Amino acid sequence: MSDTASKKKCLPVYLVVDTSGSMEKHTDLLNKTVQRLATNVADSPRVAEFAHISIITFNTGPHVVLEMTSLDDMTRLPRLACTGVTNYGAMFALVRQRIEKDVDKLIAAGRSVLRPAAFILTDGAPSDKDWATQFAALTDLGWKRRPHTISFGFGDAVEAVLARIGTKGAFNAAVEDTAAITNMLNTLLHTLVQSTQAEALRIPTTVPGYRSIPIEYMEE
């Protein structure tokens, strides 16, 4: 048996949340549902060992509110706050930087690291015009650590943008905002459970309250 085969697998997961000013009315709901997600994962030792989670928010700038961690080691989840505009480019650049750092750390800890996954939740269009350059760097086929990205939009999210930034899945809400936020985070939890059981990323094909954007409109 090779060294890689004998190592425990782990899946780095990035929950990337739009916390621009338009999300302010949803601040309490975001915090409650993210806390519930973290609690449920921490209460499932097998999931907590397999799925290592980082939370990144983005508005005028991006912010790491939870560094990559095994949730059973977490003592307190930072509170999310919503303000500013919706800049995508700096967020994609930060996600790329964090993947480099986090994967190195997981490998150094003796883990066999699967391709990362980034779940992106947004309620609006990007405020910056040149974000595509940073997204291209994040998803560059020549970068071995490029993540799978799955986008979830609601409110004023633009479907063409959701399709472009969802390399493995893109969904647009067909329900009101509160249900959209709750359903997305419930779907993420379900995905983590299924992925743990399979020891491989299991991307959702359907999401309650969301319409899947046809894959032909997505970039490879």
C-alpha positions in Angstrom: 0.0 0.0 0.0 1.4 3.4 -1.0 1.8 6.2 1.6 -1.0 8.2 -0.1 -3.4 5.2 0.1 -2.7 4.7 3.7 -3.4 8.4 4.7 -6.8 9.6 5.9 -8.6 11.5 3.2 -9.9 15.0 3.9 -11.9 17.5 1.8 -11.2 21.2 2.1 -14.5 23.1 1.9 -14.9 26.9 1.6 -18.2 28.5 2.4 -18.0 31.8 0.6 -20.8 34.2 1.7 -21.8 37.6 0.2 -22.0 40.0 3.1 -22.5 43.2 1.2 -25.0 45.9 2.4 -27.9 44.3 0.5 -27.5 41.2 2.8 -27.8 43.3 6.0 -31.5 42.4 6.5 -30.4 38.7 6.5 -27.6 39.1 9.1 -29.3 37.3 12.0 -30.5 34.5 9.7 -27.0 34.0 8.2 -25.5 33.8 11.6 -28.1 31.3 12.9 -27.9 29.0 9.9 -24.1 29.0 9.7 -24.0 28.3 13.5 -26.4 25.4 13.0 -24.3 24.1 10.1 -21.2 24.2 12.3 -22.9 22.6 15.2 -24.3 19.7 13.1 -21.0 19.0 11.5 -19.2 19.2 14.9 -21.7 16.7 16.3 -20.9 14.2 13.6 -17.3 13.1 14.3 -16.9 11.3 11.0 -18.0 14.3 9.0 -15.9 16.7 11.1 -12.8 14.6 10.6 -13.3 14.4 6.8 -14.6 17.8 5.9 -12.3 20.7 6.9 -14.2 24.0 6.6 -13.2 27.6 6.1 -15.7 30.5 6.0 -14.8 33.5 3.8 -17.1 36.5 3.5 -16.9 39.2 0.8 -18.2 42.7 0.4 -16.0 45.7 -0.4 -13.1 43.4 0.5 -12.8 39.7 1.4 -12.5 38.4 5.0 -11.5 35.1 6.5 -13.9 34.7 9.3 -13.0 31.1 10.0 -9.7 29.6 9.0 -9.6 26.0 7.7 -10.3 23.8 10.6 -11.8 20.6 11.8 -15.0 21.8 13.3 -14.7 19.5 16.3 -11.7 21.7 17.3 -13.7 24.9 17.0 -14.7 26.6 20.2 -16.5 29.7 18.9 -17.8 30.7 15.5 -17.2 34.4 14.5 -20.3 36.5 13.9 -20.9 37.6 10.3 -21.6 41.3 9.6 -23.0 42.8 6.3 -21.9 46.1 4.8 -20.3 47.6 1.6 -20.5 46.5 -2.0 -20.1 43.2 -3.8 -16.5 42.9 -5.1 -15.8 39.5 -6.5 -12.2 39.8 -7.7 -10.5 40.2 -4.4 -12.6 37.3 -3.0 -11.5 34.9 -5.7 -7.8 36.0 -5.2 -8.1 35.3 -1.4 -9.8 31.9 -1.9 -6.8 31.0 -4.1 -4.3 32.2 -1.5 -6.1 30.3 1.2 -6.2 27.0 -0.8 -2.4 27.2 -1.3 -1.9 27.7 2.5 -4.5 25.3 3.7 -3.6 22.4 1.4 0.0 22.7 2.4 -1.0 22.6 6.1 -3.2 19.5 5.6 -0.6 17.7 3.7 2.0 18.5 6.4 -0.4 17.0 8.9 -0.3 13.7 7.0 -3.6 13.9 5.3 -4.5 12.8 1.7 -6.2 16.0 0.4 -9.0 15.9 -2.2 -9.6 18.7 -4.6 -11.1 21.6 -2.6 -14.7 22.7 -3.1 -16.0 26.3 -2.8 -19.7 26.9 -2.2 -20.6 30.5 -3.1 -23.7 32.3 -1.9 -24.6 35.7 -3.3 -27.7 37.9 -3.7 -26.3 40.4 -6.3 -24.1 41.2 -9.3 -20.4 41.9 -8.9 -19.6 45.6 -8.3 -16.1 45.3 -9.8 -15.7 44.9 -13.5 -12.4 43.0 -13.8 -13.2 40.1 -11.5 -13.0 37.5 -14.3 -9.2 37.7 -14.2 -9.0 36.5 -10.6 -11.7 33.8 -11.3 -9.7 32.5 -14.2 -6.6 32.2 -11.9 -8.6 30.4 -9.3 -10.0 27.8 -11.8 -6.9 27.6 -14.1 -6.7 24.1 -15.5 -3.0 24.2 -15.1 -3.2 24.7 -11.3 -3.5 21.3 -9.7 -5.3 22.7 -6.6 -8.0 24.5 -8.5 -11.3 24.0 -6.6 -14.7 22.8 -7.7 -17.0 25.8 -7.4 -20.7 25.6 -6.9 -22.8 28.9 -7.0 -26.1 29.7 -5.3 -27.9 32.9 -6.1 -31.0 34.7 -4.9 -32.5 38.2 -4.8 -30.7 40.2 -7.5 -28.1 37.6 -8.4 -27.5 37.5 -12.2 -28.0 34.1 -13.7 -25.3 34.5 -16.3 -22.7 35.3 -13.6 -23.9 32.3 -11.4 -23.4 30.0 -14.4 -19.9 31.4 -15.1 -18.7 31.0 -11.5 -20.2 27.6 -10.9 -17.8 25.2 -12.6 -19.5 22.1 -11.2 -23.0 23.4 -10.3 -25.0 26.6 -10.5 -28.4 27.3 -8.8 -30.7 30.2 -8.8 -33.4 30.5 -6.1 -37.1 30.2 -6.9 -38.2 31.0 -3.4 -38.0 34.0 -1.1 -34.7 35.0 0.4 -35.1 33.4 3.8 -35.9 30.0 2.4 -33.1 30.4 -0.1 -30.4 31.0 2.5 -31.7 28.2 4.7 -32.0 25.7 1.9 -28.5 26.4 0.6 -26.9 25.8 3.9 -29.0 22.7 4.5 -27.8 21.5 1.1 -24.2 22.1 2.0 -24.6 20.0 5.2 -26.2 17.2 3.2 -23.4 17.4 0.7 -20.8 17.1 3.5 -22.5 14.0 4.9 -22.8 12.3 1.5 -19.2 13.2 0.6 -18.0 11.8 3.9 -19.8 8.5 3.2 -18.3 8.3 -0.2 -14.9 9.7 0.8 -15.2 11.9 -2.3 -17.0 15.1 -3.2 -20.7 14.6 -4.0 -22.0 17.7 -5.7 -25.8 18.2 -5.4 -27.8 17.9 -8.6 -31.0 19.4 -7.2 -31.5 21.9 -4.4 -34.9 22.5 -2.7 -36.2 25.9 -3.7 -33.6 26.4 -6.4 -33.6 26.0 -10.2 -30.5 24.4 -11.6 -28.8 26.5 -14.4 -28.3 24.3 -17.4 -24.8 23.0 -17.6 -24.3 24.0 -21.2 -24.1 27.6 -20.0 -21.2 26.9 -17.6 -17.5 27.1 -18.3 -15.4 24.0 -18.2 
